[in-house]
Amino acid sequence: MRRALPLTLLLALAGCKNDLKAEVAEERAAREAAQADLQTCDASLSAEASRAQACEAQLEPYLNPPVPDLKDRLLAIPGLEVEELEGGVPGHRTFALKLEQPIDHNDPAAGTFKQRMVLTHWSEDAPMVLSTTGYGLFGGPQIWLGYRAEPTLLVQGNQIVLEHRYFEGSMPYNTDPSELDWSYLSVWQSAGDSHRVVQALSQIYGGPWIATGHSKGGMTAIFHQRHYPEDLAGIVPYVAPISFGMDDARYELHMNEIGPADGACRRGLEDLALQQVLQRDAVAEVLAQREPAYRVFVPSGVAAAVAATAYTFAWGRWQYSGSPQLCDTVPEPGAPADVVAMWSQADPSLLVASGDPDPFEAYSYQVAAELGGPSYRASYLDFAIRQVDFSLLAQSPGPSWLGQRPRFNPMSMQQVDTYLRESARNVLAIYGAWDPWSAGQITVNEANNARVFMAPEVGHAAAIADLREPERAQATQMLMSMAGVHSFAPRWPGDSPVWDEARASRAWVMNLHRGVEQAALQRP
């Protein structure tokens, strides 16, 4: 039989049980309160996060403003007209631009003109290659779609093709073309144009700027650097002659030595020119048989055209076709008329007075004012050429600037020469050994990171691509350093497609220039 617990113990146990229940209840209440607090805190944090997100959304346009489209940024540049062109280089954008320029950079009151250019955009972070044509755009911006100069190809840069003042669409007409003042067509004024292009477009393209150009375009790049060296990281002039005077004898000497060392090719071309004069009547007959365009003219007129083009025949062949392939095709001396006719550069336009203005009269003005040109007598034609009656050729009315004929300034190119020899830095100049214009190659100080490279066995289309190793690698490294590509590693082999594209680019530009530079030669 169990013994009953004392009452006092029972009471104590009951109290203890009640205490435990109370503690459990308190603990549960505390836990529930804590959970409620956590829920409140979570809700508060969630609300704060939502407010923060909303605040960030409101601040986003200020913290990270949207980048305007390139076209809008171009349009925001004062004085710049912008038209985007369709097509062009894949992955690039192309724009036809016109920048308002002062006619006289010393006097804003003299008026303004619109200077045309073509922008090929790749990346704002990439270098900019400023390619000056030295002439016009040879028709319009559309023909430059897809074109990239050799430096642009190699540095993978942006590019501007710039038309020269007083050519084509960059004529500074105020009101009446007859009021055109030719005195503003000068080396210094042209350099000022290029300088303002850099000032305007460097707002977008802040990387290195490299000026380049072919022939007179390369001269324009040199003039730009001479007057505004701070604009440019360097210049890459191609086949750019600097002539001393209106009758620079260096060209005559060069033409007497041009081509392979044995002289056979040179003598062969000179004989072809001579045969065009001596056999002009027979050659004219062959041309009339082959080309209906010649049949509307009297035979003696066609014969005169054949003889007239003989004067610049050898020069032109070396300039535009100078290569071993040319020499392989030159016939033996005394070739018959049907063979000579195949080489003739006679043109029916020599017999027709068009009345149209000379599209390159601005070039002839610059030659007469500052640039000068070569002495080229072609003395091997002297006796034969005296027997030709040139009176049947169309007579040119002469350039429109004849009433403002300039006085030649011999110091202009002398000062450029002094600058190149003493001060010019970061100059990479390319010439062709078989180019007549290479007689006017520049001289630089190599201590100023300036080099002149001569591509062997090539004419006026000479390019970095035509250099032989190690010079091609050296020239490429110089170009890359100008562009700020200091980690340049790849050296494309000689059969790399990049060199084929570079050669094609140079040849295309040379053909645009075909015949223009020969305007500086003296005619019979």
C-alpha positions as CSV (number, residue, x, y, z in Angstrom):
1,M,0.0,0.0,0.0
2,R,1.4,3.4,-1.2
3,R,2.0,6.0,1.3
4,A,0.3,9.4,0.6
5,L,2.7,12.3,-0.1
6,P,2.6,15.0,2.4
7,L,0.4,17.9,1.5
8,T,3.2,20.3,1.7
9,L,5.1,18.4,-0.9
10,L,2.1,18.2,-3.2
11,L,1.7,21.9,-2.9
12,A,5.3,22.4,-3.7
13,L,5.1,20.2,-6.8
14,A,2.0,22.0,-8.0
15,G,3.8,25.3,-7.7
16,C,6.8,24.1,-9.5
17,K,4.6,22.9,-12.4
18,N,2.8,26.2,-12.6
19,D,6.2,28.0,-12.7
20,L,7.3,25.8,-15.6
21,K,4.1,26.5,-17.5
22,A,4.6,30.2,-16.9
23,E,8.2,30.1,-18.1
24,V,7.2,28.1,-21.2
25,A,4.5,30.7,-21.9
26,E,6.9,33.6,-21.5
27,E,9.4,31.9,-23.7
28,R,6.7,31.3,-26.4
29,A,5.6,34.9,-26.1
30,A,9.1,36.2,-26.4
31,R,9.7,34.0,-29.4
32,E,6.5,35.2,-31.1
33,A,7.5,38.8,-30.3
34,A,10.9,38.2,-31.8
35,Q,9.3,36.7,-34.9
36,A,7.0,39.7,-35.2
37,D,10.0,42.0,-34.8
38,L,11.8,40.1,-37.5
39,Q,8.9,40.3,-39.8
40,T,8.6,44.1,-39.2
41,C,12.3,44.4,-39.8
42,D,12.1,42.5,-43.0
43,A,9.2,44.6,-44.2
44,S,11.2,47.7,-43.3
45,L,14.3,46.5,-45.1
46,S,12.2,45.5,-48.1
47,A,10.6,49.0,-48.2
48,E,14.1,50.6,-47.8
49,A,15.4,48.4,-50.7
50,S,12.4,49.4,-52.8
51,R,13.0,53.1,-52.0
52,A,16.7,52.6,-52.8
53,Q,16.0,51.0,-56.1
54,A,13.5,53.7,-56.9
55,C,16.1,56.3,-56.0
56,E,18.8,54.6,-58.1
57,A,16.3,54.5,-61.0
58,Q,15.8,58.3,-60.7
59,L,19.5,59.0,-60.4
60,E,20.5,56.6,-63.3
61,P,20.2,59.3,-66.0
62,Y,22.5,61.5,-64.0
63,L,24.9,58.9,-62.8
64,N,25.1,57.0,-66.1
65,P,23.8,59.3,-68.8
66,P,22.9,57.6,-72.1
67,V,25.6,58.1,-74.8
68,P,24.1,60.0,-77.8
69,D,24.3,58.4,-81.2
70,L,27.5,59.2,-83.1
71,K,25.5,61.1,-85.7
72,D,23.9,63.3,-83.0
73,R,27.4,64.0,-81.5
74,L,28.7,65.0,-84.9
75,L,25.7,67.3,-85.5
76,A,26.5,69.0,-82.2
77,I,29.9,70.2,-83.5
78,P,29.5,73.8,-84.6
79,G,29.7,74.4,-88.3
80,L,29.6,70.7,-89.2
81,E,27.0,69.3,-91.7
82,V,26.5,65.5,-91.5
83,E,25.0,62.9,-93.8
84,E,25.3,59.2,-93.1
85,L,26.1,57.1,-96.1
86,E,24.8,53.5,-96.6
87,G,27.3,50.7,-97.3
88,G,31.0,51.0,-96.9
89,V,33.4,48.9,-94.8
90,P,31.6,46.1,-92.9
91,G,31.4,46.9,-89.2
92,H,32.1,50.6,-89.8
93,R,29.9,53.7,-90.3
94,T,30.5,56.2,-93.0
95,F,29.5,59.9,-93.0
96,A,29.8,62.7,-95.6
97,L,30.8,65.8,-93.7
98,K,31.1,69.5,-94.5
99,L,32.9,71.8,-92.1
100,E,32.6,75.5,-92.3
101,Q,36.1,77.0,-92.8
102,P,37.3,80.6,-92.9
103,I,38.6,81.6,-96.3
104,D,41.3,83.5,-94.5
105,H,42.5,82.0,-91.2
106,N,43.8,85.5,-90.4
107,D,40.6,87.3,-91.1
108,P,37.2,85.8,-90.2
109,A,35.6,88.8,-92.0
110,A,36.8,87.4,-95.3
111,G,34.0,84.9,-95.4
112,T,33.7,81.1,-95.2
113,F,33.4,78.1,-97.3
114,K,32.3,74.4,-96.8
115,Q,35.1,71.9,-96.9
116,R,34.1,68.3,-97.8
117,M,35.4,65.2,-96.1
118,V,34.4,61.5,-95.6
119,L,34.5,60.0,-92.2
120,T,34.9,56.2,-91.8
121,H,34.1,55.4,-88.1
122,W,35.4,52.3,-86.3
123,S,35.8,53.2,-82.7
124,E,36.1,56.4,-80.7
125,D,39.0,54.7,-78.8
126,A,40.9,53.9,-82.0
127,P,43.5,56.2,-83.7
128,M,42.4,58.6,-86.3
129,V,44.0,58.7,-89.8
130,L,43.6,62.0,-91.5
131,S,44.1,61.3,-95.2
132,T,44.4,64.5,-97.3
133,T,43.8,64.1,-101.0
134,G,45.7,67.2,-102.0
135,Y,43.0,67.6,-104.7
136,G,39.2,67.1,-104.6
137,L,37.2,64.0,-103.8
138,F,37.4,63.0,-107.5
139,G,33.6,63.1,-107.8
140,G,32.0,62.8,-104.5
141,P,31.9,61.1,-101.1
142,Q,30.3,58.0,-102.4
143,I,33.4,56.8,-104.3
144,W,35.2,56.6,-101.0
145,L,32.8,54.0,-99.5
146,G,34.9,51.0,-98.7
147,Y,38.2,52.7,-99.0
148,R,40.8,52.5,-96.3
149,A,44.3,53.9,-96.6
150,E,47.2,51.6,-95.8
151,P,47.8,53.3,-92.3
152,T,44.1,52.9,-91.5
153,L,44.3,49.2,-92.4
154,L,47.4,48.5,-90.3
155,V,46.4,50.4,-87.2
156,Q,42.8,49.4,-87.4
157,G,41.8,53.1,-87.1
158,N,39.1,55.6,-88.0
159,Q,39.7,57.6,-91.1
160,I,38.9,61.0,-92.6
161,V,39.5,61.7,-96.3
162,L,39.8,65.5,-96.6
163,E,39.3,67.5,-99.8
164,H,41.7,70.4,-100.5
165,R,40.4,73.9,-100.5
166,Y,39.7,75.4,-104.0
167,F,38.9,71.9,-105.5
168,E,35.6,70.5,-106.5
169,G,33.1,70.8,-103.7
170,S,35.4,72.9,-101.4
171,M,35.5,76.1,-103.5
172,P,35.3,79.3,-101.4
173,Y,32.7,81.1,-103.5
174,N,31.3,84.1,-101.6
175,T,28.6,85.3,-104.0
176,D,30.0,85.2,-107.5
177,P,32.6,82.7,-108.7
178,S,34.3,85.4,-110.7
179,E,35.1,87.2,-107.4
180,L,37.2,84.2,-106.3
181,D,40.4,85.4,-104.6
182,W,43.2,82.9,-105.5
183,S,45.6,84.4,-103.0
184,Y,44.0,82.4,-100.2
185,L,45.1,79.2,-101.9
186,S,48.3,78.7,-100.0
187,V,50.2,76.1,-98.0
188,W,49.6,78.0,-94.8
189,Q,45.9,78.4,-95.4
190,S,45.5,74.7,-96.2
191,A,47.4,73.7,-93.0
192,G,44.9,75.9,-91.1
193,D,42.0,73.9,-92.7
194,S,43.5,70.6,-91.5
195,H,44.1,72.1,-88.1
196,R,40.5,73.1,-87.7
197,V,39.4,69.6,-88.7
198,V,41.5,68.1,-85.9
199,Q,40.1,70.7,-83.4
200,A,36.5,69.9,-84.4
201,L,36.7,66.1,-84.5
202,S,39.0,65.5,-81.6
203,Q,36.0,66.3,-79.4
204,I,34.9,62.7,-80.3
205,Y,38.2,61.1,-81.4
206,G,40.6,61.8,-78.6
207,G,43.2,59.2,-79.6
208,P,46.4,59.7,-81.6
209,W,45.9,61.5,-85.0
210,I,48.1,60.5,-87.9
211,A,48.2,62.5,-91.1
212,T,48.8,60.8,-94.4
213,G,48.3,61.3,-98.1
214,H,49.5,60.3,-101.6
215,S,51.7,62.6,-103.6
216,K,50.3,66.1,-103.3
217,G,48.1,64.7,-100.4
218,G,51.3,63.6,-98.7
219,M,52.7,67.1,-99.2
220,T,49.6,68.5,-97.6
221,A,50.2,66.3,-94.6
222,I,53.8,67.6,-94.3
223,F,52.6,71.2,-94.4
224,H,50.0,70.4,-91.7
225,Q,52.7,69.1,-89.4
226,R,55.1,71.9,-90.1
227,H,52.6,74.6,-89.0
228,Y,50.6,72.6,-86.3
229,P,52.9,69.8,-85.0
230,E,50.9,69.6,-81.8
231,D,47.9,68.2,-83.7
232,L,49.6,65.0,-84.8
233,A,51.2,61.9,-83.4
234,G,53.0,61.6,-86.7
235,I,52.8,61.8,-90.5
236,V,53.0,59.1,-93.2
237,P,53.5,60.9,-96.5
238,Y,53.6,58.7,-99.6
239,V,55.6,59.6,-102.7
240,A,55.4,63.3,-101.7
241,P,57.9,65.5,-103.7
242,I,59.2,68.8,-102.4
243,S,60.5,70.7,-105.4
244,F,62.9,73.7,-105.4
245,G,61.8,76.2,-108.1
246,M,59.8,76.0,-111.2
247,D,62.5,74.1,-113.0
248,D,64.0,71.6,-110.5
249,A,66.9,69.9,-112.3
250,R,66.9,66.9,-109.9
251,Y,64.1,65.3,-111.9
252,E,65.9,65.4,-115.2
253,L,68.9,63.7,-113.5
254,H,66.7,61.1,-111.9
255,M,65.0,60.3,-115.3
256,N,68.4,59.7,-116.8
257,E,69.1,56.9,-114.3
258,I,65.6,55.5,-113.5
259,G,64.9,51.8,-113.8
260,P,67.1,48.7,-113.9
261,A,70.8,49.4,-113.8
262,D,71.6,48.3,-117.4
263,G,69.4,51.1,-118.7
264,A,67.8,48.9,-121.4
265,C,64.2,49.5,-120.1
266,R,64.7,53.2,-119.9
267,R,66.2,53.4,-123.4
268,G,63.3,51.2,-124.7
269,L,60.7,53.5,-123.3
270,E,62.5,56.6,-124.7
271,D,62.6,54.9,-128.1
272,L,58.9,54.2,-127.9
273,A,58.3,57.8,-127.3
274,L,60.5,58.8,-130.2
275,Q,58.8,56.3,-132.5
276,Q,55.4,58.0,-131.6
277,V,56.8,61.2,-133.0
278,L,58.7,59.8,-136.0
279,Q,55.8,57.4,-137.0
280,R,53.0,59.7,-136.0
281,D,51.2,59.5,-139.3
282,A,51.3,55.7,-139.5
283,V,50.3,55.4,-135.8
284,A,47.4,57.8,-136.4
285,E,46.2,55.6,-139.2
286,V,46.3,52.5,-137.0
287,L,44.4,54.3,-134.3
288,A,41.7,55.4,-136.7
289,Q,41.3,51.8,-137.9
290,R,41.0,50.5,-134.3
291,E,39.0,53.4,-132.7
292,P,36.0,55.0,-134.5
293,A,36.4,58.1,-132.3
294,Y,39.6,59.1,-134.3
295,R,37.9,58.9,-137.7
296,V,36.0,62.2,-137.2
297,F,39.3,64.1,-137.2
298,V,41.7,64.9,-140.0
299,P,44.7,62.4,-139.9
300,S,47.2,65.2,-139.4
301,G,45.3,66.3,-136.2
302,V,45.4,62.8,-134.8
303,A,49.1,62.6,-135.7
304,A,49.7,65.8,-133.8
305,A,47.9,64.3,-130.8
306,V,50.1,61.2,-131.0
307,A,53.2,63.3,-131.0
308,A,52.0,65.6,-128.2
309,T,51.5,62.7,-125.7
310,A,55.0,61.3,-126.6
311,Y,56.5,64.1,-124.5
312,T,55.3,62.8,-121.2
313,F,55.2,59.1,-122.3
314,A,58.2,57.8,-120.5
315,W,57.5,59.8,-117.4
316,G,54.0,58.6,-117.2
317,R,54.9,54.9,-117.8
318,W,57.5,55.0,-114.9
319,Q,55.1,56.9,-112.7
320,Y,52.0,54.7,-113.1
321,S,53.5,51.4,-114.2
322,G,57.1,51.3,-113.0
323,S,57.8,47.7,-112.3
324,P,59.8,44.7,-113.7
325,Q,56.6,43.7,-115.5
326,L,56.7,46.9,-117.4
327,C,60.2,46.3,-118.5
328,D,59.4,42.8,-119.6
329,T,56.9,44.1,-122.1
330,V,58.9,47.0,-123.7
331,P,59.5,46.1,-127.4
332,E,62.9,46.3,-129.1
333,P,63.9,49.7,-130.5
334,G,62.4,50.7,-133.8
335,A,59.1,48.9,-133.3
336,P,56.6,49.1,-136.2
337,A,53.6,51.4,-136.1
338,D,51.0,48.8,-135.1
339,V,53.1,48.0,-132.0
340,V,53.8,51.7,-131.2
341,A,50.1,52.4,-131.5
342,M,49.4,49.9,-128.7
343,W,51.5,52.1,-126.4
344,S,50.2,55.4,-127.6
345,Q,48.5,57.6,-125.0
346,A,46.9,59.8,-127.6
347,D,43.4,61.1,-126.7
348,P,40.7,62.5,-129.0
349,S,40.0,65.1,-126.3
350,L,43.2,66.8,-127.4
351,L,41.5,67.8,-130.6
352,V,38.3,69.2,-129.1
353,A,38.0,72.4,-127.2
354,S,35.4,71.6,-124.5
355,G,35.1,75.0,-123.0
356,D,34.9,73.5,-119.6
357,P,37.1,74.8,-116.8
358,D,40.2,72.8,-116.0
359,P,39.3,70.8,-112.8
360,F,42.9,70.9,-111.7
361,E,43.6,74.6,-112.3
362,A,43.9,75.0,-108.6
363,Y,46.9,72.7,-108.7
364,S,48.6,74.7,-111.5
365,Y,48.1,77.8,-109.4
366,Q,49.8,76.2,-106.4
367,V,52.7,75.1,-108.7
368,A,53.1,78.7,-110.0
369,A,52.8,80.2,-106.5
370,E,54.7,77.9,-104.1
371,L,55.0,74.2,-105.0
372,G,57.2,74.5,-108.1
373,G,57.9,71.5,-110.3
374,P,60.3,69.5,-112.3
375,S,62.6,70.3,-115.1
376,Y,61.9,67.6,-117.7
377,R,63.2,68.2,-121.3
378,A,62.9,64.8,-122.9
379,S,65.8,66.0,-125.0
380,Y,65.9,62.8,-127.0
381,L,62.7,64.1,-128.7
382,D,64.2,67.6,-129.5
383,F,64.9,67.2,-133.2
384,A,61.8,65.1,-134.1
385,I,59.4,67.2,-132.1
386,R,60.4,70.4,-134.0
387,Q,58.9,68.8,-137.2
388,V,55.4,68.5,-135.7
389,D,52.6,70.9,-136.5
390,F,50.6,71.3,-133.2
391,S,48.3,74.0,-134.5
392,L,45.5,71.4,-135.0
393,L,45.3,70.6,-131.3
394,A,42.6,72.3,-129.3
395,Q,43.7,75.5,-127.7
396,S,43.1,75.8,-124.0
397,P,41.7,79.2,-122.8
398,G,44.1,78.9,-119.8
399,P,43.2,78.8,-116.1
400,S,40.8,81.3,-114.6
401,W,43.4,82.6,-112.3
402,L,45.6,84.1,-115.1
403,G,44.3,87.6,-114.1
404,Q,45.7,87.0,-110.7
405,R,49.0,85.3,-111.7
406,P,51.1,84.8,-108.6
407,R,54.7,85.7,-108.1
408,F,56.5,82.4,-107.3
409,N,57.8,82.2,-103.7
410,P,61.0,80.2,-103.8
411,M,61.3,80.3,-100.0
412,S,58.1,78.4,-99.3
413,M,59.5,74.9,-100.1
414,Q,62.9,75.8,-98.9
415,Q,61.4,76.5,-95.5
416,V,59.6,73.2,-95.6
417,D,62.8,71.5,-96.4
418,T,64.6,73.2,-93.5
419,Y,61.8,72.1,-91.1
420,L,62.0,68.5,-92.3
421,R,65.8,68.4,-92.0
422,E,66.0,70.0,-88.5
423,S,62.8,69.8,-86.6
424,A,60.2,67.3,-88.0
425,R,59.5,64.4,-85.7
426,N,57.7,61.2,-86.2
427,V,57.9,61.1,-89.9
428,L,57.5,57.9,-91.9
429,A,57.9,58.7,-95.6
430,I,57.6,56.2,-98.4
431,Y,58.9,56.5,-102.0
432,G,59.2,54.3,-105.0
433,A,62.6,53.9,-106.6
434,W,61.2,53.9,-110.1
435,D,58.9,56.9,-109.6
436,P,60.0,60.0,-111.4
437,W,58.7,62.1,-108.5
438,S,61.1,60.4,-106.1
439,A,63.7,62.9,-107.3
440,G,61.9,65.3,-104.9
441,Q,62.1,62.9,-101.9
442,I,62.4,64.6,-98.5
443,T,65.4,64.6,-96.2
444,V,64.8,64.1,-92.5
445,N,66.8,63.8,-89.3
446,E,66.6,60.2,-88.1
447,A,67.5,61.3,-84.6
448,N,64.0,62.8,-84.5
449,N,62.3,59.4,-85.1
450,A,62.0,60.2,-88.8
451,R,62.8,57.9,-91.7
452,V,62.6,57.8,-95.4
453,F,62.0,54.4,-97.0
454,M,62.5,53.6,-100.6
455,A,60.5,50.7,-102.1
456,P,62.5,49.0,-104.8
457,E,61.3,48.4,-108.3
458,V,58.0,50.3,-107.9
459,G,56.6,53.6,-109.1
460,H,54.1,56.1,-107.8
461,A,52.0,53.4,-106.1
462,A,54.8,52.7,-103.5
463,A,53.5,51.5,-100.1
464,I,54.8,50.0,-96.9
465,A,53.6,46.7,-98.4
466,D,56.3,47.1,-101.1
467,L,59.2,47.4,-98.8
468,R,61.5,44.4,-98.2
469,E,62.4,43.0,-94.8
470,P,63.6,44.2,-92.4
471,E,62.5,47.7,-93.6
472,R,58.8,46.7,-93.9
473,A,58.8,45.5,-90.2
474,Q,60.7,48.7,-89.2
475,A,58.2,51.0,-91.0
476,T,55.2,49.1,-89.5
477,Q,56.6,49.3,-86.0
478,M,57.1,53.1,-86.5
479,L,53.5,53.4,-87.6
480,M,52.2,51.4,-84.7
481,S,54.2,53.5,-82.2
482,M,52.7,56.7,-83.7
483,A,49.2,55.1,-83.2
484,G,50.0,54.3,-79.6
485,V,50.0,50.5,-80.2
486,H,53.1,49.8,-78.1
487,S,52.4,46.1,-77.7
488,F,52.6,45.5,-81.4
489,A,53.6,41.9,-82.0
490,P,52.3,40.5,-85.2
491,R,54.5,40.8,-88.3
492,W,52.5,39.8,-91.3
493,P,54.3,37.6,-93.7
494,G,54.8,38.8,-97.2
495,D,51.9,36.8,-98.6
496,S,49.4,38.1,-95.9
497,P,46.1,39.4,-97.4
498,V,46.6,42.6,-95.5
499,W,49.5,43.6,-97.8
500,D,47.4,42.7,-100.9
501,E,44.7,45.0,-99.6
502,A,47.2,47.7,-98.8
503,R,48.7,47.6,-102.3
504,A,45.2,47.6,-103.9
505,S,44.3,50.7,-101.8
506,R,47.4,52.5,-102.9
507,A,46.9,51.6,-106.6
508,W,43.3,52.8,-106.4
509,V,44.3,56.2,-105.1
510,M,47.1,56.5,-107.6
511,N,44.7,55.9,-110.5
512,L,42.5,58.7,-109.2
513,H,45.5,61.0,-109.6
514,R,46.5,59.6,-113.0
515,G,47.8,62.3,-115.1
516,V,47.2,65.2,-112.7
517,E,50.8,65.6,-111.5
518,Q,52.0,65.7,-115.2
519,A,50.4,69.2,-115.4
520,A,53.6,70.4,-113.8
521,L,55.7,69.2,-116.7
522,Q,56.6,71.6,-119.5
523,R,54.7,70.9,-122.7
524,P,56.1,71.1,-126.2
